[in-house]
Amino acid sequence: MELNISNIDIVVILLFVVGIIWWALKNRKNENASEYFLAGKSQNWFVVGSSLFAASVSSSTLMGHSGEGFISGIAVFNYNVGAIFVIIFVSLFFLPFYIKSGIYTIPEYLGRRFDNRSRKYFSFITIIGNVFLDAGAALYTGALILKIIFPEIDMMWIIIGMALMAGTYTIIGGLSSAINADMIQSIILIAGSVLLSIFCFNSVGGWENFVEHFHDGVWLNLIRPNSDTTVPWFSIFLSIPILGFYFWGNNQVIVQRVMSAKTVNEGRLGFLFVAFLYVFTLFIFIAPGMVGRMIDLFGVGDTLPNEIIDGNTLRAQYGIDTNEVYPRLILKLLPVGLIGVMIACMVSALTSTLSATLSSVSTLFTMDFYKSWRPESSPRHLVRVGQWTSFITLVVAVLWAPLIGKFASLVAYYQEFSSYLAPPIVGTFLVGLFWKGSTRNGAFAGLMSGLAMSALIMTYKFGFGGVVPFHFLLWVPILLILSVLVNIIVSKCDRNKETDVETYTWNKSVWQDDTRELKTVPWYKNFRYISIALIIIALLEYWWFF
């Protein structure tokens, strides 16, 4: 697919790139560790929420959501509407401990609740995932999008260009630069996606015609049968909440931004703001991909039947790559000028994810590893270590990104890898927060047992090509239950009980403290009222698209 991009579009893109770098560096904070890694803990709810949205919507999200919409309808929206419940849960129970304890990293919480074994293991796993999956995948999938739009440019130069853009302000300015850039990019991302959505629905005669076209089958159903390969119904209640908790409650990329809030309430409001934005992702990310089925986006005419067909079959029989749905919609439907806006929109998703990952790895390595090796390091020295860590991470990600095309499973099975690795970590956090009897040996045993089982499954499936029983989402609750049971059994048998756990376990006093503080907060800023409203909206969406 070729594009004769106009000079107006090129100017729009260049203005965006220069403007973002200028704005991010203007808002840099890098005088000490608190400023560089947590933006001085001075951010309000709007900045936090905007940054969260931009960091969570990656290039693979834009391609993945629209592509899944093209393939199977709205089933993938279950992850987004399910995130609303998870965000509320994390805001209520975990966020106060993260912010009030003054930690820099999520693994640091495990270190304080248990010991350094659990902290270092979780930190190491997160760093590896951030470098080789998150950063590498962001660069690779982003390059795929831009390669479609600029086919004459070598993919490696596109990767380097994206890396330079995100790396320039993230390495120099730290988290403050990243989240202030995210705020602007989030606004552009939302505005651009809304514009594209409007053009999509107009091209098919409006929402009513859209619904009429897909009224047969399960295209517009969130609740699917167990045989559904995208989201079987059991996963909505058993698996998606666990994976969602890992992403929103244990993910350094995400929670680091919340910890930059100046108060717990500002952090909560920022979290709930991103939950509110996720309500609309069905209409601005997923539904446009479904419109692609109605307008012959790939030029196959009437040969493509109006039924759910998996991505591999679409590629093999019809020559359709669903990764191209989103950029093809842009090129087919938008006029000159707005194409540049939408390219800027996609670049926003690319650079936000990359800068978030760089901040995460920088903080994890510096605070979880380097500081323990060199505890006498000054705050300024830690900033320098963080900057060099970001730079090295960026170089490794740039070198690794082109190889992902040769190992497609790293992208295609990213969600599946998370399904195997996340449950033991989620189980350890849940047990650690809500059960005082969990010991350091119990927590580490639970993590290792889950890792061993996950490694066995992945080795058998990906190493030897074996057929693993059950859908991979069903393994999520199984692995969580296994690790929790091991944690409980070892903790019960452990003679060395933990003595200082009150500070890091939940009790009624946390709820009572919140109640007292909320007495002085206006009702429209009361996170409990906002949470109830969001739950009602989410349940209405389930009812509407049942």
C-alpha positions as CSV (number, residue, x, y, z in Angstrom):
1,M,0.0,0.0,0.0
2,E,1.5,3.3,-1.1
3,L,0.9,6.8,0.2
4,N,1.6,10.1,-1.4
5,I,1.7,12.0,1.8
6,S,1.2,15.8,1.5
7,N,3.5,18.5,2.6
8,I,0.8,19.6,5.1
9,D,0.8,16.2,6.7
10,I,4.6,16.2,6.9
11,V,4.6,19.6,8.6
12,V,2.0,18.4,11.1
13,I,4.2,15.4,12.0
14,L,7.4,17.5,12.3
15,L,5.6,20.1,14.5
16,F,4.4,17.3,16.7
17,V,7.8,15.7,17.2
18,V,9.6,19.0,17.9
19,G,6.8,20.2,20.1
20,I,6.7,17.1,22.3
21,I,10.5,17.0,22.8
22,W,10.5,20.7,23.7
23,W,7.6,20.4,26.1
24,A,9.0,17.3,27.8
25,L,12.5,18.8,28.3
26,K,10.9,22.0,29.5
27,N,9.2,20.0,32.3
28,R,12.2,17.9,33.2
29,K,13.1,17.2,36.9
30,N,16.5,15.5,37.4
31,E,18.2,17.1,40.3
32,N,17.8,14.1,42.7
33,A,16.4,10.5,42.7
34,S,12.9,11.5,43.9
35,E,12.6,14.0,41.0
36,Y,14.1,11.8,38.4
37,F,12.3,8.5,39.2
38,L,9.1,9.8,40.7
39,A,8.8,13.4,39.3
40,G,9.1,14.8,42.7
41,K,5.8,13.3,43.8
42,S,4.1,16.6,42.6
43,Q,1.6,15.5,39.9
44,N,-2.1,16.2,40.0
45,W,-4.8,13.7,38.9
46,F,-5.2,14.9,35.4
47,V,-1.5,14.6,34.6
48,V,-1.4,11.2,36.3
49,G,-4.4,9.9,34.5
50,S,-3.4,11.2,31.1
51,S,0.0,9.7,31.5
52,L,-1.5,6.3,32.5
53,F,-3.7,6.3,29.4
54,A,-0.9,7.1,27.0
55,A,1.5,4.6,28.6
56,S,-1.1,1.8,28.6
57,V,-2.2,2.3,25.0
58,S,0.7,1.0,23.0
59,S,1.2,0.7,19.3
60,S,0.3,-3.0,19.6
61,T,-3.0,-1.8,21.2
62,L,-3.9,0.3,18.3
63,M,-3.1,-2.5,15.8
64,G,-4.3,-5.3,18.1
65,H,-7.7,-3.8,19.1
66,S,-8.7,-2.8,15.6
67,G,-7.3,-6.1,14.2
68,E,-9.3,-8.1,16.8
69,G,-12.4,-6.1,15.9
70,F,-11.9,-7.0,12.3
71,I,-11.5,-10.7,13.2
72,S,-14.0,-11.3,15.9
73,G,-15.9,-8.2,16.9
74,I,-16.0,-6.7,20.4
75,A,-14.8,-9.7,22.4
76,V,-11.4,-8.0,23.1
77,F,-13.2,-5.2,24.9
78,N,-13.6,-7.5,27.8
79,Y,-10.0,-6.7,28.8
80,N,-10.8,-3.0,28.9
81,V,-14.1,-3.0,30.6
82,G,-12.7,-5.6,33.1
83,A,-9.9,-3.1,33.8
84,I,-12.4,-0.8,35.4
85,F,-13.1,-3.2,38.2
86,V,-9.4,-4.0,38.7
87,I,-8.4,-0.3,38.8
88,I,-11.0,0.4,41.5
89,F,-9.8,-2.6,43.5
90,V,-6.1,-1.5,43.2
91,S,-7.1,2.1,44.1
92,L,-8.9,1.1,47.2
93,F,-6.6,-1.5,48.7
94,F,-3.1,-1.2,47.2
95,L,-2.5,2.4,46.2
96,P,-2.4,3.8,49.8
97,F,0.5,1.4,50.7
98,Y,2.4,2.2,47.5
99,I,2.3,6.0,47.9
100,K,2.5,6.3,51.7
101,S,5.3,3.8,52.1
102,G,7.6,6.0,49.9
103,I,8.7,3.1,47.7
104,Y,10.3,3.7,44.3
105,T,9.5,0.4,42.7
106,I,6.7,-2.3,43.0
107,P,9.3,-5.0,43.8
108,E,10.4,-2.8,46.7
109,Y,7.0,-3.4,48.4
110,L,7.7,-7.2,48.3
111,G,11.1,-6.5,49.8
112,R,9.6,-4.6,52.7
113,R,6.8,-7.1,53.2
114,F,9.0,-10.2,52.9
115,D,12.7,-10.1,51.9
116,N,15.1,-9.3,49.1
117,R,14.8,-12.7,47.5
118,S,11.2,-12.0,46.3
119,R,12.1,-8.4,45.5
120,K,15.1,-9.2,43.3
121,Y,13.3,-12.0,41.5
122,F,10.3,-9.9,40.6
123,S,12.5,-7.0,39.7
124,F,14.7,-9.2,37.4
125,I,11.6,-10.7,35.7
126,T,10.2,-7.2,35.1
127,I,13.4,-5.8,33.7
128,I,13.7,-8.7,31.2
129,G,10.1,-8.3,30.1
130,N,10.4,-4.6,29.8
131,V,13.6,-4.7,27.6
132,F,12.9,-7.7,25.4
133,L,9.1,-7.7,25.2
134,D,7.8,-4.2,26.0
135,A,10.5,-1.9,24.6
136,G,11.4,-4.2,21.7
137,A,7.8,-4.9,20.8
138,A,6.9,-1.2,21.0
139,L,9.7,-0.4,18.5
140,Y,9.0,-3.3,16.2
141,T,5.2,-3.0,16.0
142,G,5.5,0.8,15.7
143,A,8.0,0.4,12.8
144,L,5.5,-2.0,11.1
145,I,2.8,0.8,11.2
146,L,5.1,3.5,10.0
147,K,6.6,1.2,7.3
148,I,3.1,0.9,5.8
149,I,2.7,4.6,5.7
150,F,6.4,5.3,4.6
151,P,7.3,2.2,2.6
152,E,10.4,3.8,1.1
153,I,12.1,4.2,4.5
154,D,14.2,1.3,5.8
155,M,12.6,-0.2,8.9
156,M,15.8,0.1,10.9
157,W,15.8,3.9,10.4
158,I,12.2,4.1,11.6
159,I,13.2,2.2,14.7
160,I,16.2,4.4,15.4
161,G,14.0,7.5,14.8
162,M,11.4,6.5,17.3
163,A,14.1,5.5,19.8
164,L,15.8,8.9,19.5
165,M,12.5,10.8,20.0
166,A,11.4,8.9,23.1
167,G,15.0,8.5,24.5
168,T,15.9,12.2,24.1
169,Y,13.5,13.5,26.7
170,T,13.2,10.4,28.9
171,I,16.9,9.9,29.5
172,I,17.5,13.6,30.2
173,G,14.4,14.5,32.0
174,G,13.3,11.4,33.8
175,L,9.7,10.6,34.8
176,S,8.6,14.2,34.9
177,S,9.5,14.7,31.2
178,A,7.9,11.4,30.3
179,I,4.5,12.0,32.0
180,N,4.3,15.6,30.8
181,A,4.9,14.4,27.2
182,D,2.3,11.6,27.9
183,M,-0.3,14.2,28.9
184,I,0.0,16.0,25.5
185,Q,0.2,12.7,23.6
186,S,-2.8,11.3,25.4
187,I,-4.9,14.3,24.3
188,I,-3.7,13.9,20.7
189,L,-4.3,10.1,20.9
190,I,-7.9,10.5,22.1
191,A,-8.7,13.4,19.7
192,G,-7.2,11.6,16.7
193,S,-9.0,8.3,17.5
194,V,-12.3,10.1,18.0
195,L,-11.9,11.8,14.6
196,L,-11.1,8.5,12.9
197,S,-14.1,6.8,14.6
198,I,-16.4,9.5,13.3
199,F,-15.1,9.1,9.7
200,C,-15.5,5.3,10.1
201,F,-19.1,5.4,11.2
202,N,-20.0,8.1,8.6
203,S,-18.5,5.9,5.8
204,V,-21.1,3.1,6.6
205,G,-24.1,5.3,7.2
206,G,-23.9,5.7,11.0
207,W,-24.2,3.6,14.1
208,E,-27.6,2.1,13.3
209,N,-26.3,0.6,10.0
210,F,-23.2,-0.6,11.8
211,V,-25.3,-2.5,14.4
212,E,-27.6,-3.9,11.7
213,H,-24.7,-5.2,9.7
214,F,-23.3,-7.1,12.8
215,H,-26.5,-8.1,14.5
216,D,-26.2,-11.8,13.5
217,G,-23.8,-14.1,15.5
218,V,-21.6,-13.0,18.4
219,W,-19.9,-10.0,16.7
220,L,-21.5,-7.5,19.2
221,N,-21.5,-9.9,22.2
222,L,-19.1,-9.6,25.1
223,I,-20.1,-12.9,26.7
224,R,-18.9,-15.7,24.4
225,P,-19.2,-19.5,24.6
226,N,-16.4,-21.5,26.0
227,S,-15.4,-22.6,22.5
228,D,-14.6,-19.0,21.6
229,T,-10.9,-18.7,20.8
230,T,-10.6,-15.0,21.7
231,V,-12.3,-14.7,25.2
232,P,-14.1,-17.8,26.5
233,W,-16.8,-16.7,29.0
234,F,-15.0,-18.3,32.0
235,S,-12.0,-16.1,31.5
236,I,-14.1,-13.0,32.1
237,F,-14.5,-14.0,35.7
238,L,-11.4,-16.1,36.4
239,S,-8.5,-15.0,34.2
240,I,-9.0,-11.4,33.0
241,P,-9.2,-9.9,36.6
242,I,-5.9,-11.7,37.5
243,L,-4.1,-10.5,34.4
244,G,-5.6,-7.1,34.8
245,F,-4.4,-6.9,38.4
246,Y,-0.9,-7.7,37.2
247,F,-1.0,-5.0,34.6
248,W,-2.6,-2.3,36.7
249,G,-1.3,-3.2,40.2
250,N,2.0,-4.9,39.8
251,N,3.4,-3.2,36.6
252,Q,6.2,-0.8,37.3
253,V,5.5,1.0,34.1
254,I,1.9,1.9,35.2
255,V,2.2,2.2,39.0
256,Q,5.3,4.4,38.8
257,R,3.2,7.1,37.3
258,V,0.6,6.8,40.0
259,M,3.3,7.0,42.7
260,S,4.3,10.4,41.2
261,A,1.0,11.9,42.5
262,K,1.3,14.5,45.3
263,T,-1.3,12.8,47.5
264,V,-3.1,9.4,47.7
265,N,-6.4,11.0,46.6
266,E,-4.8,12.6,43.5
267,G,-3.3,9.2,42.6
268,R,-6.7,7.6,43.0
269,L,-8.5,10.2,40.9
270,G,-5.8,9.8,38.2
271,F,-6.3,6.0,38.2
272,L,-10.1,6.4,38.0
273,F,-9.7,8.9,35.2
274,V,-8.0,6.4,33.0
275,A,-10.7,3.9,33.9
276,F,-13.3,6.4,32.6
277,L,-11.3,6.8,29.4
278,Y,-11.3,3.0,28.9
279,V,-15.1,3.0,28.8
280,F,-14.9,4.6,25.3
281,T,-12.1,2.4,23.8
282,L,-14.8,0.1,22.3
283,F,-15.9,3.0,20.1
284,I,-12.6,4.5,19.2
285,F,-10.3,1.5,18.9
286,I,-12.3,-1.7,18.3
287,A,-15.4,-0.7,16.4
288,P,-13.4,1.1,13.6
289,G,-11.7,-2.3,13.0
290,M,-15.1,-3.8,12.5
291,V,-16.0,-1.0,10.0
292,G,-13.0,-2.3,8.0
293,R,-15.1,-5.4,7.3
294,M,-17.9,-3.3,5.8
295,I,-15.9,-1.1,3.4
296,D,-13.7,-3.7,1.7
297,L,-10.6,-2.3,3.3
298,F,-8.3,-4.9,1.7
299,G,-9.8,-4.9,-1.8
300,V,-11.1,-8.5,-1.7
301,G,-14.7,-7.6,-2.6
302,D,-17.4,-10.1,-1.8
303,T,-15.0,-13.0,-1.5
304,L,-14.6,-12.4,2.3
305,P,-17.7,-13.9,4.1
306,N,-19.3,-11.9,6.9
307,E,-18.3,-14.4,9.6
308,I,-15.6,-14.8,12.2
309,I,-12.4,-16.0,10.7
310,D,-9.1,-16.4,12.6
311,G,-6.2,-14.2,11.7
312,N,-4.0,-17.0,10.3
313,T,-6.8,-18.1,7.9
314,L,-7.4,-14.4,6.8
315,R,-3.7,-14.1,6.0
316,A,-3.4,-17.5,4.2
317,Q,-6.6,-17.5,2.2
318,Y,-7.3,-13.8,1.6
319,G,-3.9,-12.2,2.0
320,I,-5.2,-10.0,4.8
321,D,-2.8,-8.9,7.6
322,T,-5.0,-7.6,10.4
323,N,-2.1,-5.6,11.7
324,E,-2.7,-3.2,8.8
325,V,-6.3,-2.5,9.6
326,Y,-5.7,0.7,11.6
327,P,-3.3,2.4,9.2
328,R,-5.4,1.3,6.2
329,L,-8.4,3.0,7.8
330,I,-6.4,6.2,8.2
331,L,-5.2,6.2,4.6
332,K,-8.6,5.3,3.1
333,L,-10.9,7.6,5.0
334,L,-9.1,10.7,6.2
335,P,-8.4,13.8,4.2
336,V,-5.1,15.6,3.8
337,G,-3.9,17.2,7.1
338,L,-5.9,14.8,9.3
339,I,-3.6,12.0,8.0
340,G,-0.7,13.9,9.6
341,V,-2.7,14.2,12.8
342,M,-3.4,10.5,12.9
343,I,0.2,9.6,12.2
344,A,1.1,11.9,15.1
345,C,-1.5,10.0,17.1
346,M,0.2,6.7,16.3
347,V,3.6,8.1,17.1
348,S,2.2,9.2,20.4
349,A,1.3,5.6,21.3
350,L,4.7,4.4,20.2
351,T,6.8,6.9,22.1
352,S,4.6,6.9,25.2
353,T,5.0,3.1,25.6
354,L,8.7,3.3,25.0
355,S,9.4,6.2,27.3
356,A,7.3,4.5,30.0
357,T,9.4,1.3,29.6
358,L,12.7,3.2,29.8
359,S,11.6,4.9,33.0
360,S,10.6,1.6,34.5
361,V,13.8,-0.3,33.7
362,S,15.9,2.7,34.9
363,T,14.1,2.9,38.2
364,L,14.1,-0.9,38.8
365,F,17.8,-1.4,38.1
366,T,18.9,1.7,40.0
367,M,16.8,1.3,43.1
368,D,16.5,-2.5,43.4
369,F,20.0,-3.5,42.4
370,Y,22.5,-0.7,42.1
371,K,21.5,1.1,45.3
372,S,21.9,-2.2,47.3
373,W,25.4,-2.6,45.8
374,R,26.3,1.0,46.4
375,P,24.2,2.2,49.4
376,E,26.4,5.2,49.9
377,S,25.6,6.6,46.4
378,S,24.4,10.2,46.4
379,P,21.0,11.2,44.9
380,R,22.7,12.9,42.0
381,H,24.8,9.8,41.3
382,L,21.7,7.6,41.3
383,V,20.3,9.9,38.6
384,R,23.3,9.4,36.5
385,V,23.1,5.6,36.9
386,G,19.4,5.9,35.9
387,Q,20.2,7.9,32.8
388,W,22.9,5.4,31.7
389,T,20.5,2.5,32.4
390,S,17.9,4.1,30.1
391,F,20.4,4.6,27.4
392,I,21.7,1.0,27.5
393,T,18.1,-0.3,27.6
394,L,17.3,1.8,24.5
395,V,20.3,0.5,22.6
396,V,19.5,-3.1,23.4
397,A,15.8,-2.6,22.4
398,V,16.9,-1.1,19.1
399,L,19.1,-4.0,18.3
400,W,16.6,-6.6,19.4
401,A,13.5,-5.0,17.7
402,P,14.3,-6.2,14.1
403,L,14.8,-9.8,15.4
404,I,11.2,-9.9,16.7
405,G,10.1,-10.3,13.1
406,K,12.0,-13.6,13.0
407,F,10.6,-14.8,16.3
408,A,7.0,-13.8,15.8
409,S,5.9,-15.7,18.9
410,L,7.4,-13.0,21.1
411,V,4.7,-10.6,19.9
412,A,1.9,-13.0,18.9
413,Y,2.1,-14.9,22.3
414,Y,2.9,-11.9,24.5
415,Q,-0.5,-12.3,26.2
416,E,0.0,-16.0,26.6
417,F,3.5,-15.5,28.2
418,S,1.9,-13.1,30.6
419,S,-0.8,-15.7,31.4
420,Y,1.9,-18.1,32.6
421,L,4.2,-15.7,34.4
422,A,1.8,-13.2,36.1
423,P,-0.4,-15.4,38.3
424,P,2.3,-16.4,40.9
425,I,3.3,-12.7,41.3
426,V,-0.4,-11.6,41.7
427,G,-1.0,-14.4,44.2
428,T,2.1,-13.3,46.3
429,F,0.9,-9.6,46.4
430,L,-2.7,-10.6,47.3
431,V,-1.7,-13.0,50.1
432,G,1.0,-10.6,51.4
433,L,-1.4,-7.7,51.7
434,F,-4.4,-9.5,53.1
435,W,-2.9,-12.2,55.3
436,K,-0.4,-11.4,58.0
437,G,0.6,-15.0,58.4
438,S,2.4,-15.1,55.0
439,T,6.2,-15.4,55.6
440,R,9.2,-14.6,53.5
441,N,9.9,-18.3,52.9
442,G,6.2,-18.9,52.0
443,A,6.2,-16.0,49.6
444,F,9.4,-17.1,47.9
445,A,8.3,-20.7,47.7
446,G,5.0,-19.6,46.1
447,L,6.8,-17.6,43.5
448,M,9.3,-20.4,42.7
449,S,6.6,-23.0,42.4
450,G,4.6,-20.9,40.0
451,L,7.7,-20.2,38.0
452,A,8.6,-23.9,37.8
453,M,5.1,-24.8,36.6
454,S,5.1,-21.9,34.1
455,A,8.5,-22.9,32.8
456,L,7.4,-26.5,32.4
457,I,4.3,-25.5,30.4
458,M,6.2,-23.0,28.1
459,T,9.1,-25.4,27.5
460,Y,6.7,-28.2,26.6
461,K,4.6,-26.0,24.3
462,F,7.1,-23.7,22.7
463,G,10.3,-25.7,23.0
464,F,9.0,-29.2,22.0
465,G,5.8,-28.2,20.1
466,G,3.6,-30.1,22.6
467,V,-0.2,-29.6,22.9
468,V,-1.0,-28.1,26.3
469,P,-4.5,-29.0,27.6
470,F,-6.9,-26.1,28.2
471,H,-7.0,-22.6,26.7
472,F,-4.1,-20.6,28.1
473,L,-6.4,-18.3,29.9
474,L,-7.7,-21.2,32.0
475,W,-4.1,-21.7,33.3
476,V,-4.2,-18.3,34.9
477,P,-6.4,-19.2,37.9
478,I,-4.8,-22.7,38.1
479,L,-1.3,-21.2,38.5
480,L,-2.5,-18.6,40.9
481,I,-4.2,-21.2,43.2
482,L,-1.1,-23.4,43.0
483,S,1.3,-20.6,44.1
484,V,-1.1,-19.4,46.8
485,L,-1.5,-22.9,48.3
486,V,2.3,-23.4,48.4
487,N,2.6,-20.0,50.0
488,I,0.1,-20.8,52.7
489,I,1.5,-24.3,53.4
490,V,5.1,-23.2,53.7
491,S,4.1,-20.2,55.8
492,K,2.1,-22.4,58.2
493,C,5.1,-24.7,58.6
494,D,7.6,-21.9,58.8
495,R,8.8,-21.4,62.4
496,N,10.3,-17.9,61.5
497,K,7.1,-15.8,61.5
498,E,7.2,-12.2,60.3
499,T,7.0,-9.7,63.2
500,D,6.8,-6.3,61.4
501,V,3.9,-6.7,59.0
502,E,1.3,-4.2,60.2
503,T,2.7,-1.4,58.0
504,Y,2.3,-3.4,54.9
505,T,-0.9,-5.4,55.4
506,W,-4.4,-4.1,55.0
507,N,-6.7,-3.7,58.0
508,K,-9.9,-1.8,58.8
509,S,-8.0,1.3,60.0
510,V,-7.0,2.0,56.4
511,W,-10.7,2.2,55.5
512,Q,-11.4,4.3,58.6
513,D,-8.6,6.7,57.7
514,D,-9.9,7.1,54.2
515,T,-13.4,7.8,55.6
516,R,-12.1,10.6,57.8
517,E,-10.0,12.2,55.0
518,L,-13.0,12.1,52.6
519,K,-15.2,14.1,54.9
520,T,-13.4,17.3,53.7
521,V,-13.4,16.3,50.0
522,P,-16.3,17.5,47.7
523,W,-18.6,14.6,46.6
524,Y,-17.5,15.0,43.0
525,K,-13.9,14.3,44.0
526,N,-14.8,11.4,46.4
527,F,-13.2,8.4,44.8
528,R,-15.8,6.1,46.4
529,Y,-18.7,7.9,44.6
530,I,-16.7,8.0,41.4
531,S,-15.9,4.3,41.7
532,I,-19.6,3.4,42.2
533,A,-20.5,5.4,39.1
534,L,-17.8,3.7,37.0
535,I,-19.0,0.2,38.2
536,I,-22.6,1.1,37.1
537,I,-21.3,2.3,33.7
538,A,-19.3,-0.9,33.2
539,L,-22.2,-3.1,34.2
540,L,-24.4,-1.2,31.7
541,E,-21.9,-1.9,29.0
542,Y,-22.0,-5.6,29.8
543,W,-25.8,-5.5,29.8
544,W,-25.9,-3.6,26.5
545,F,-23.5,-5.9,24.7
546,F,-24.5,-9.1,26.5
